């Protein structure tokens, strides 16, 4: 059993299987998760697992034929694999891969697989009914169970807007949020995450910021951590913003139109949704406060509370490629998931007007808008309205 002791069944059955399947049905793509050790060059790997979740009854699935096709698709020789455990129900295959490779080659091969996971390949894997794929050690699999058990902290859930939680200007409530002001994220709902029992003591002086993300990355970030950018305008590190208006631009925060009836357990058909991560960072780890990088320049005001010249924060990861939110020494933690739901495209909201400035407009043509770019422009030309849904 390679030290698994039935653990894979517990991990994918009792803890996170419903969450992963919900993600798969919402995004129509498998959730891809990678162990931290793959991005730690000092790690010595003795055993490497690949866990595959298949949305198919194990009684009707020819697993050997399926695995042969799957491994061929992602570039692994079937001779370099060994099935260690099978979970019944939805078929969960736990396999050991690259068994005869040295540690550095194991890591290199996994990184190559990750780079090969194009949008087209992810869609092909979804067509094979693969809803989950994990690559890493058994220790990482256990660690991801703990992350899957992230407890929501509903007493700190908030709805931000008039008639809800609302304020103008800097919030002055006596709580220490560091040396940066905190403004009301109007139009958003926060699902608060439990981070620490002594939150205000542990994170005293830590500033609030936001990180936009795509749906296919959101749950992966909470499970695996936040990857540092390498070649960006302000240098390597994690990019955040004190402005949720800026972080919610579709270049950063994907817009999704709810189409499938499967998704109606959470949202109604025809609604548009966006997710942004609410984070805390100590001001000592804000390596640089810089200007916007969406080519707005001085043509428009992005956020009335924050200058265009200081709207991006570069977070110093101190050489780490992957920042684990559950690491007690992490320079950044995720404290909540911000959700915006609208009855029409959010690009029609007044706070999105800056999206259409010269230069910035080009980004809309190549970002996930939820609908074709031409349809959004037509809606705007016809002066369609958009309302935020708070329920």
C-alpha positions as a Markdown table, in Angstrom:
| # | Residue | x | y | z |
|---|---|---|---|---|
| 1 | Unk | 0.0 | 0.0 | 0.0 |
| 2 | Unk | 3.1 | 2.3 | 0.0 |
| 3 | Unk | 2.2 | 3.8 | 3.4 |
| 4 | Unk | -1.2 | 4.9 | 2.2 |
| 5 | Unk | -3.2 | 2.8 | 4.7 |
| 6 | Unk | -6.5 | 3.5 | 3.1 |
| 7 | Unk | -5.9 | 7.2 | 3.5 |
| 8 | Unk | -6.8 | 8.1 | -0.1 |
| 9 | Unk | -10.4 | 6.9 | 0.5 |
| 10 | Unk | -10.8 | 9.1 | 3.6 |
| 11 | Unk | -9.4 | 12.1 | 1.9 |
| 12 | Unk | -11.6 | 11.9 | -1.2 |
| 13 | Unk | -14.7 | 10.6 | 0.4 |
| 14 | Unk | -15.4 | 12.2 | 3.8 |
| 15 | Unk | -13.7 | 15.5 | 3.5 |
| 16 | Unk | -13.4 | 17.1 | 0.1 |
| 17 | Unk | -15.0 | 14.9 | -2.6 |
| 18 | Unk | -18.3 | 16.9 | -2.7 |
| 19 | Unk | -16.3 | 20.2 | -2.9 |
| 20 | Unk | -14.1 | 18.9 | -5.7 |
| 21 | Unk | -17.0 | 17.6 | -7.7 |
| 22 | Unk | -18.8 | 20.9 | -7.3 |
| 23 | Unk | -15.7 | 22.7 | -8.6 |
| 24 | Unk | -15.5 | 20.3 | -11.6 |
| 25 | Unk | -19.2 | 20.8 | -12.5 |
| 26 | Unk | -19.0 | 24.6 | -12.1 |
| 27 | Unk | -15.8 | 25.0 | -14.2 |
| 28 | Unk | -16.2 | 21.9 | -16.4 |
| 29 | Unk | -12.5 | 21.2 | -15.8 |
| 30 | Unk | -10.7 | 18.9 | -13.4 |
| 31 | Unk | -9.2 | 20.4 | -10.2 |
| 32 | Unk | -5.4 | 20.1 | -10.5 |
| 33 | Unk | -3.4 | 20.1 | -7.3 |
| 34 | Unk | 0.4 | 19.7 | -6.8 |
| 35 | Unk | 2.3 | 19.1 | -3.6 |
| 36 | Unk | 4.5 | 21.8 | -2.2 |
| 37 | Unk | 7.6 | 19.7 | -2.5 |
| 38 | Unk | 7.5 | 19.9 | -6.3 |
| 39 | Unk | 8.5 | 23.6 | -6.0 |
| 40 | Unk | 11.1 | 23.0 | -3.3 |
| 41 | Unk | 14.4 | 22.0 | -5.0 |
| 42 | Unk | 15.9 | 20.9 | -1.7 |
| 43 | Unk | 13.3 | 18.1 | -1.3 |
| 44 | Unk | 14.4 | 14.5 | -1.7 |
| 45 | Unk | 11.5 | 12.4 | -3.0 |
| 46 | Unk | 11.5 | 8.7 | -2.5 |
| 47 | Unk | 7.9 | 8.1 | -3.7 |
| 48 | Unk | 5.7 | 10.2 | -5.9 |
| 49 | Unk | 1.9 | 9.8 | -6.2 |
| 50 | Unk | -0.6 | 10.7 | -8.9 |
| 51 | Unk | -4.2 | 10.5 | -7.7 |
| 52 | Unk | -6.9 | 10.6 | -10.3 |
| 53 | Unk | -10.6 | 11.1 | -9.6 |
| 54 | Unk | -12.9 | 9.7 | -12.3 |
| 55 | Unk | -16.6 | 10.6 | -12.3 |
| 56 | Unk | -17.6 | 7.1 | -13.5 |
| 57 | Unk | -19.0 | 4.0 | -11.7 |
| 58 | Unk | -16.1 | 1.7 | -11.1 |
| 59 | Unk | -18.3 | -1.3 | -12.1 |
| 60 | Unk | -18.6 | 0.0 | -15.7 |
| 61 | Unk | -15.1 | 1.4 | -16.1 |
| 62 | Unk | -12.3 | -0.5 | -17.7 |
| 63 | Unk | -9.7 | 1.0 | -15.5 |
| 64 | Unk | -6.6 | -0.5 | -17.2 |
| 65 | Unk | -7.7 | 0.8 | -20.6 |
| 66 | Unk | -8.6 | 4.1 | -19.1 |
| 67 | Unk | -5.2 | 4.5 | -17.4 |
| 68 | Unk | -3.4 | 3.6 | -20.6 |
| 69 | Unk | -5.2 | 6.4 | -22.5 |
| 70 | Unk | -4.8 | 8.8 | -19.6 |
| 71 | Unk | -1.1 | 8.3 | -19.1 |
| 72 | Unk | -0.5 | 8.5 | -22.9 |
| 73 | Unk | -2.3 | 11.8 | -23.0 |
| 74 | Unk | -0.2 | 13.4 | -20.3 |
| 75 | Unk | 3.1 | 11.9 | -21.5 |
| 76 | Unk | 3.8 | 9.2 | -18.9 |
| 77 | Unk | 4.8 | 5.7 | -19.9 |
| 78 | Unk | 2.5 | 3.0 | -18.4 |
| 79 | Unk | 5.7 | 1.1 | -17.4 |
| 80 | Unk | 6.7 | 4.1 | -15.2 |
| 81 | Unk | 3.5 | 3.7 | -13.1 |
| 82 | Unk | 2.1 | 1.3 | -10.5 |
| 83 | Unk | -1.5 | 1.3 | -9.2 |
| 84 | Unk | -1.4 | 1.4 | -5.4 |
| 85 | Unk | -5.0 | 1.7 | -4.4 |
| 86 | Unk | -8.5 | 2.0 | -5.9 |
| 87 | Unk | -11.5 | 3.6 | -4.3 |
| 88 | Unk | -14.9 | 2.4 | -5.3 |
| 89 | Unk | -17.9 | 4.5 | -6.0 |
| 90 | Unk | -16.6 | 7.3 | -8.2 |
| 91 | Unk | -13.3 | 5.7 | -9.2 |
| 92 | Unk | -10.3 | 7.1 | -7.4 |
| 93 | Unk | -7.0 | 5.6 | -8.7 |
| 94 | Unk | -3.9 | 6.2 | -6.5 |
| 95 | Unk | -0.8 | 5.4 | -8.6 |
| 96 | Unk | 2.9 | 5.7 | -7.9 |
| 97 | Unk | 4.7 | 7.3 | -10.9 |
| 98 | Unk | 8.3 | 7.6 | -12.0 |
| 99 | Unk | 9.3 | 4.9 | -9.5 |
| 100 | Unk | 12.8 | 4.3 | -10.9 |
| 101 | Unk | 13.6 | 8.0 | -11.4 |
| 102 | Unk | 15.9 | 9.9 | -9.1 |
| 103 | Unk | 14.3 | 12.7 | -7.0 |
| 104 | Unk | 15.4 | 15.6 | -9.2 |
| 105 | Unk | 14.0 | 13.9 | -12.3 |
| 106 | Unk | 10.7 | 13.1 | -10.6 |
| 107 | Unk | 10.3 | 16.8 | -9.8 |
| 108 | Unk | 11.3 | 17.8 | -13.3 |
| 109 | Unk | 8.8 | 15.5 | -14.9 |
| 110 | Unk | 5.9 | 16.7 | -12.8 |
| 111 | Unk | 6.8 | 20.3 | -13.7 |
| 112 | Unk | 6.8 | 19.3 | -17.3 |
| 113 | Unk | 3.3 | 17.8 | -16.9 |
| 114 | Unk | 2.0 | 20.9 | -15.2 |
| 115 | Unk | 3.3 | 23.1 | -18.1 |
| 116 | Unk | 1.6 | 20.8 | -20.6 |
| 117 | Unk | -1.8 | 21.3 | -19.0 |
| 118 | Unk | -3.2 | 23.7 | -21.6 |
| 119 | Unk | -6.8 | 24.7 | -21.7 |
| 120 | Unk | -7.4 | 22.2 | -24.5 |
| 121 | Unk | -5.9 | 19.4 | -22.5 |
| 122 | Unk | -7.9 | 20.3 | -19.4 |
| 123 | Unk | -11.0 | 20.1 | -21.5 |
| 124 | Unk | -10.0 | 16.7 | -22.9 |
| 125 | Unk | -9.4 | 15.4 | -19.4 |
| 126 | Unk | -12.9 | 16.7 | -18.4 |
| 127 | Unk | -14.3 | 14.8 | -21.4 |
| 128 | Unk | -12.7 | 11.7 | -19.9 |
| 129 | Unk | -14.7 | 12.5 | -16.7 |
| 130 | Unk | -11.6 | 13.2 | -14.7 |
| 131 | Unk | -12.6 | 15.6 | -12.0 |
| 132 | Unk | -9.4 | 15.7 | -9.9 |
| 133 | Unk | -5.7 | 15.2 | -10.3 |
| 134 | Unk | -3.1 | 15.4 | -7.6 |
| 135 | Unk | 0.7 | 15.0 | -8.0 |
| 136 | Unk | 2.9 | 14.8 | -4.9 |
| 137 | Unk | 3.9 | 12.8 | -1.9 |
| 138 | Unk | 1.6 | 11.0 | 0.6 |
| 139 | Unk | 2.7 | 13.6 | 3.2 |
| 140 | Unk | 1.3 | 16.4 | 0.9 |
| 141 | Unk | -1.9 | 14.4 | 0.3 |
| 142 | Unk | -2.4 | 14.4 | 4.1 |
| 143 | Unk | -1.5 | 18.1 | 4.3 |
| 144 | Unk | -4.1 | 18.8 | 1.7 |
| 145 | Unk | -6.7 | 17.0 | 3.8 |
| 146 | Unk | -6.0 | 19.6 | 6.5 |
| 147 | Unk | -6.4 | 22.4 | 4.0 |
| 148 | Unk | -9.6 | 20.9 | 2.7 |
| 149 | Unk | -10.9 | 21.1 | 6.3 |
| 150 | Unk | -10.5 | 24.9 | 6.2 |
| 151 | Unk | -13.2 | 26.0 | 8.5 |
| 152 | Unk | -15.5 | 28.8 | 7.4 |
| 153 | Unk | -15.9 | 31.4 | 10.0 |
| 154 | Unk | -19.5 | 32.5 | 9.4 |
| 155 | Unk | -19.7 | 35.0 | 12.3 |
| 156 | Unk | -17.3 | 37.1 | 10.3 |
| 157 | Unk | -19.2 | 36.8 | 7.0 |
| 158 | Unk | -20.1 | 40.2 | 5.6 |
| 159 | Unk | -22.2 | 41.8 | 2.9 |
| 160 | Unk | -20.7 | 45.1 | 1.9 |
| 161 | Unk | -23.0 | 47.9 | 0.6 |
| 162 | Unk | -25.7 | 50.4 | 1.6 |
| 163 | Unk | -28.2 | 48.8 | 4.0 |
| 164 | Unk | -25.5 | 46.3 | 4.9 |
| 165 | Unk | -21.9 | 46.8 | 6.1 |
| 166 | Unk | -20.9 | 50.1 | 4.7 |
| 167 | Unk | -18.7 | 53.1 | 5.4 |
| 168 | Unk | -17.0 | 55.9 | 3.4 |
| 169 | Unk | -13.3 | 56.6 | 3.4 |
| 170 | Unk | -10.9 | 54.8 | 5.7 |
| 171 | Unk | -12.4 | 52.4 | 8.3 |
| 172 | Unk | -11.6 | 53.7 | 11.8 |
| 173 | Unk | -12.9 | 51.0 | 14.2 |
| 174 | Unk | -9.9 | 50.7 | 16.5 |
| 175 | Unk | -8.5 | 47.5 | 14.9 |
| 176 | Unk | -4.9 | 47.5 | 13.8 |
| 177 | Unk | -4.7 | 46.8 | 10.1 |
| 178 | Unk | -1.2 | 48.1 | 9.6 |
| 179 | Unk | 0.0 | 51.2 | 7.9 |
| 180 | Unk | -2.4 | 51.0 | 5.0 |
| 181 | Unk | -6.0 | 52.2 | 4.9 |
| 182 | Unk | -8.9 | 49.8 | 4.5 |
| 183 | Unk | -11.9 | 50.8 | 2.3 |
| 184 | Unk | -15.3 | 49.3 | 2.0 |
| 185 | Unk | -15.4 | 46.6 | -0.7 |
| 186 | Unk | -18.8 | 47.8 | -1.9 |
| 187 | Unk | -20.8 | 45.2 | -3.9 |
| 188 | Unk | -19.0 | 42.1 | -2.5 |
| 189 | Unk | -19.9 | 39.4 | 0.0 |
| 190 | Unk | -17.2 | 37.8 | 2.1 |
| 191 | Unk | -17.1 | 34.2 | 3.2 |
| 192 | Unk | -14.7 | 34.4 | 6.1 |
| 193 | Unk | -12.1 | 31.6 | 6.6 |
| 194 | Unk | -11.0 | 30.5 | 10.1 |
| 195 | Unk | -7.3 | 31.3 | 10.3 |
| 196 | Unk | -6.4 | 31.5 | 13.9 |
| 197 | Unk | -8.1 | 31.5 | 17.3 |
| 198 | Unk | -6.2 | 34.5 | 18.4 |
| 199 | Unk | -6.5 | 36.3 | 15.0 |
| 200 | Unk | -6.3 | 39.9 | 16.1 |
| 201 | Unk | -3.2 | 39.2 | 18.2 |
| 202 | Unk | -1.4 | 37.1 | 15.7 |
| 203 | Unk | -2.2 | 39.4 | 12.7 |
| 204 | Unk | -2.0 | 42.7 | 14.5 |
| 205 | Unk | -0.6 | 45.3 | 12.1 |
| 206 | Unk | -1.2 | 43.1 | 9.0 |
| 207 | Unk | -2.7 | 45.0 | 6.0 |
| 208 | Unk | -5.7 | 43.9 | 4.0 |
| 209 | Unk | -5.3 | 43.3 | 0.2 |
| 210 | Unk | -6.9 | 41.4 | -2.6 |
| 211 | Unk | -5.8 | 38.8 | -5.2 |
| 212 | Unk | -8.0 | 38.1 | -8.2 |
| 213 | Unk | -8.0 | 34.6 | -9.6 |
| 214 | Unk | -9.6 | 32.3 | -12.2 |
| 215 | Unk | -12.1 | 29.7 | -11.2 |
| 216 | Unk | -9.8 | 26.9 | -12.2 |
| 217 | Unk | -7.1 | 28.3 | -9.9 |
| 218 | Unk | -9.2 | 29.4 | -6.9 |
| 219 | Unk | -9.6 | 26.1 | -5.0 |
| 220 | Unk | -6.2 | 24.9 | -6.1 |
| 221 | Unk | -4.7 | 28.0 | -4.4 |
| 222 | Unk | -6.4 | 27.3 | -1.1 |
| 223 | Unk | -5.2 | 23.6 | -1.3 |
| 224 | Unk | -1.7 | 24.0 | -2.7 |
| 225 | Unk | -0.8 | 27.6 | -2.0 |
| 226 | Unk | -0.2 | 30.8 | -4.0 |
| 227 | Unk | 2.4 | 30.7 | -6.7 |
| 228 | Unk | 4.8 | 33.6 | -6.9 |
| 229 | Unk | 5.0 | 35.5 | -10.3 |
| 230 | Unk | 8.5 | 35.6 | -11.8 |
| 231 | Unk | 8.6 | 38.0 | -14.7 |
| 232 | Unk | 6.1 | 40.8 | -14.0 |
| 233 | Unk | 6.2 | 44.5 | -14.3 |
| 234 | Unk | 7.4 | 45.2 | -10.7 |
| 235 | Unk | 9.6 | 42.1 | -10.3 |
| 236 | Unk | 9.2 | 38.6 | -8.9 |
| 237 | Unk | 6.8 | 38.0 | -6.0 |
| 238 | Unk | 3.0 | 37.8 | -5.3 |
| 239 | Unk | 0.9 | 40.6 | -6.7 |
| 240 | Unk | -2.0 | 42.0 | -4.7 |
| 241 | Unk | -3.9 | 45.2 | -4.5 |
| 242 | Unk | -5.5 | 47.3 | -1.7 |
| 243 | Unk | -8.3 | 47.9 | -4.2 |
| 244 | Unk | -10.9 | 45.2 | -4.9 |
| 245 | Unk | -12.0 | 47.4 | -7.8 |
| 246 | Unk | -8.6 | 46.9 | -9.4 |
| 247 | Unk | -8.3 | 43.2 | -8.4 |
| 248 | Unk | -11.6 | 42.4 | -10.0 |
| 249 | Unk | -10.6 | 43.4 | -13.5 |
| 250 | Unk | -11.2 | 40.2 | -15.6 |
| 251 | Unk | -7.5 | 40.0 | -16.4 |
| 252 | Unk | -7.1 | 39.0 | -12.7 |
| 253 | Unk | -10.5 | 37.8 | -11.6 |
| 254 | Unk | -12.3 | 35.6 | -14.2 |
| 255 | Unk | -16.0 | 36.4 | -14.9 |
| 256 | Unk | -18.3 | 33.4 | -15.2 |
| 257 | Unk | -21.8 | 33.3 | -16.6 |
| 258 | Unk | -23.9 | 30.6 | -14.8 |
| 259 | Unk | -25.3 | 28.5 | -17.6 |
| 260 | Unk | -25.6 | 24.9 | -16.3 |
| 261 | Unk | -28.6 | 23.7 | -14.2 |
| 262 | Unk | -26.0 | 21.8 | -12.1 |
| 263 | Unk | -24.7 | 25.1 | -10.8 |
| 264 | Unk | -28.1 | 26.2 | -9.6 |
| 265 | Unk | -27.5 | 24.8 | -6.1 |
| 266 | Unk | -25.3 | 27.9 | -5.6 |
| 267 | Unk | -26.3 | 30.5 | -8.2 |
| 268 | Unk | -29.2 | 31.1 | -10.5 |
| 269 | Unk | -28.9 | 30.6 | -14.2 |
| 270 | Unk | -28.1 | 33.9 | -16.0 |
| 271 | Unk | -26.1 | 35.3 | -13.1 |
| 272 | Unk | -22.5 | 36.4 | -13.4 |
| 273 | Unk | -20.0 | 35.6 | -10.6 |
| 274 | Unk | -16.5 | 36.6 | -9.7 |
| 275 | Unk | -14.2 | 35.4 | -6.9 |
| 276 | Unk | -11.4 | 37.4 | -5.3 |
| 277 | Unk | -9.2 | 36.3 | -2.4 |
| 278 | Unk | -9.1 | 38.6 | 0.6 |
| 279 | Unk | -5.6 | 38.4 | 2.2 |
| 280 | Unk | -3.5 | 39.8 | 5.0 |
| 281 | Unk | 0.1 | 40.8 | 4.7 |
| 282 | Unk | 2.6 | 42.3 | 7.1 |
| 283 | Unk | 3.7 | 45.7 | 5.8 |
| 284 | Unk | 7.4 | 44.6 | 6.1 |
| 285 | Unk | 6.7 | 42.1 | 3.4 |
| 286 | Unk | 5.3 | 44.6 | 0.9 |
| 287 | Unk | 8.4 | 44.9 | -1.2 |
| 288 | Unk | 7.1 | 47.5 | -3.5 |
| 289 | Unk | 4.0 | 49.7 | -3.9 |
| 290 | Unk | 3.6 | 50.5 | -7.5 |
| 291 | Unk | 1.5 | 51.8 | -10.3 |
| 292 | Unk | -1.3 | 50.0 | -12.2 |
| 293 | Unk | -0.1 | 47.8 | -15.0 |
| 294 | Unk | -3.2 | 47.7 | -17.2 |
| 295 | Unk | -2.2 | 50.8 | -19.2 |
| 296 | Unk | -4.8 | 53.1 | -17.7 |
| 297 | Unk | -2.2 | 55.7 | -16.9 |
| 298 | Unk | -4.0 | 59.1 | -16.2 |
| 299 | Unk | -6.9 | 58.5 | -18.6 |
| 300 | Unk | -9.2 | 57.3 | -15.8 |
| 301 | Unk | -9.5 | 57.0 | -12.0 |
| 302 | Unk | -9.6 | 53.3 | -11.2 |
| 303 | Unk | -10.5 | 53.6 | -7.5 |
| 304 | Unk | -11.5 | 57.0 | -6.0 |
| 305 | Unk | -9.8 | 56.0 | -2.7 |
| 306 | Unk | -6.5 | 54.9 | -4.1 |
| 307 | Unk | -4.1 | 56.5 | -6.6 |
| 308 | Unk | -3.4 | 54.7 | -9.8 |
| 309 | Unk | 0.3 | 55.1 | -8.9 |
| 310 | Unk | 0.0 | 53.0 | -5.7 |
| 311 | Unk | -2.6 | 50.4 | -6.6 |
| 312 | Unk | -0.3 | 47.3 | -6.9 |
| 313 | Unk | 1.5 | 45.7 | -4.0 |
| 314 | Unk | 4.4 | 43.3 | -4.7 |
| 315 | Unk | 4.7 | 40.8 | -1.8 |
| 316 | Unk | 8.2 | 39.5 | -1.0 |
| 317 | Unk | 8.2 | 35.7 | -0.8 |
| 318 | Unk | 11.8 | 35.6 | 0.3 |
| 319 | Unk | 12.8 | 33.2 | -2.5 |
| 320 | Unk | 9.9 | 30.8 | -2.2 |
| 321 | Unk | 8.1 | 29.8 | -5.4 |
| 322 | Unk | 5.0 | 28.7 | -3.6 |
| 323 | Unk | 3.5 | 30.4 | -0.6 |
| 324 | Unk | 1.5 | 28.0 | 1.7 |
| 325 | Unk | -1.3 | 29.9 | 3.5 |
| 326 | Unk | -1.1 | 27.3 | 6.3 |
| 327 | Unk | 2.6 | 27.8 | 6.9 |
| 328 | Unk | 2.8 | 29.6 | 10.3 |
| 329 | Unk | 5.7 | 31.6 | 8.8 |
| 330 | Unk | 3.8 | 32.6 | 5.6 |
| 331 | Unk | 4.2 | 36.2 | 4.6 |
| 332 | Unk | 0.6 | 36.3 | 3.3 |
| 333 | Unk | -2.6 | 34.5 | 4.5 |
| 334 | Unk | -6.0 | 34.2 | 2.9 |
| 335 | Unk | -8.7 | 35.4 | 5.3 |
| 336 | Unk | -11.7 | 35.2 | 3.1 |
| 337 | Unk | -13.3 | 34.6 | -0.3 |
| 338 | Unk | -14.9 | 37.6 | -1.8 |
| 339 | Unk | -17.8 | 36.9 | -4.1 |
| 340 | Unk | -19.7 | 39.3 | -6.4 |
| 341 | Unk | -22.9 | 38.2 | -8.1 |
| 342 | Unk | -24.7 | 40.3 | -10.7 |
| 343 | Unk | -27.8 | 40.0 | -12.8 |
| 344 | Unk | -25.9 | 41.2 | -15.9 |
| 345 | Unk | -22.3 | 41.5 | -16.9 |
| 346 | Unk | -20.2 | 43.3 | -14.2 |
| 347 | Unk | -18.5 | 45.2 | -17.0 |
| 348 | Unk | -21.7 | 47.3 | -17.1 |
| 349 | Unk | -21.3 | 48.5 | -13.5 |
| 350 | Unk | -20.2 | 52.1 | -13.0 |
| 351 | Unk | -17.1 | 51.0 | -11.1 |
| 352 | Unk | -16.0 | 49.1 | -14.3 |
| 353 | Unk | -16.0 | 52.2 | -16.5 |
| 354 | Unk | -12.2 | 52.4 | -16.4 |
| 355 | Unk | -12.0 | 49.0 | -18.2 |
| 356 | Unk | -12.8 | 50.8 | -21.5 |
| 357 | Unk | -10.0 | 53.3 | -21.6 |
| 358 | Unk | -7.5 | 53.3 | -24.5 |
| 359 | Unk | -4.9 | 50.6 | -23.9 |
| 360 | Unk | -6.8 | 48.9 | -21.1 |
| 361 | Unk | -9.5 | 48.0 | -23.6 |
| 362 | Unk | -7.1 | 45.6 | -25.3 |
| 363 | Unk | -7.0 | 43.4 | -22.2 |
| 364 | Unk | -10.7 | 42.7 | -22.5 |
| 365 | Unk | -10.2 | 41.0 | -25.8 |
| 366 | Unk | -8.0 | 38.3 | -24.3 |
| 367 | Unk | -9.4 | 37.8 | -20.8 |
| 368 | Unk | -12.2 | 35.4 | -19.6 |
| 369 | Unk | -15.2 | 37.6 | -19.7 |
| 370 | Unk | -17.9 | 34.9 | -19.5 |
| 371 | Unk | -19.3 | 36.1 | -22.8 |
| 372 | Unk | -17.8 | 37.1 | -26.2 |
| 373 | Unk | -16.1 | 40.5 | -26.1 |
| 374 | Unk | -18.4 | 41.7 | -28.9 |
| 375 | Unk | -21.5 | 40.8 | -26.8 |
| 376 | Unk | -20.2 | 42.9 | -23.9 |
| 377 | Unk | -19.5 | 45.9 | -26.2 |
| 378 | Unk | -23.0 | 45.6 | -27.6 |
| 379 | Unk | -24.5 | 45.5 | -24.1 |
| 380 | Unk | -22.6 | 48.6 | -23.2 |
| 381 | Unk | -23.6 | 50.4 | -26.4 |
| 382 | Unk | -27.2 | 49.6 | -25.7 |
| 383 | Unk | -26.8 | 51.0 | -22.2 |
| 384 | Unk | -27.9 | 47.8 | -20.5 |
| 385 | Unk | -28.0 | 48.0 | -16.7 |
| 386 | Unk | -26.4 | 45.7 | -14.2 |
| 387 | Unk | -27.5 | 45.1 | -10.6 |
| 388 | Unk | -25.5 | 43.5 | -7.8 |
| 389 | Unk | -27.3 | 40.6 | -6.0 |
| 390 | Unk | -26.8 | 40.6 | -2.3 |
| 391 | Unk | -28.9 | 37.7 | -1.2 |
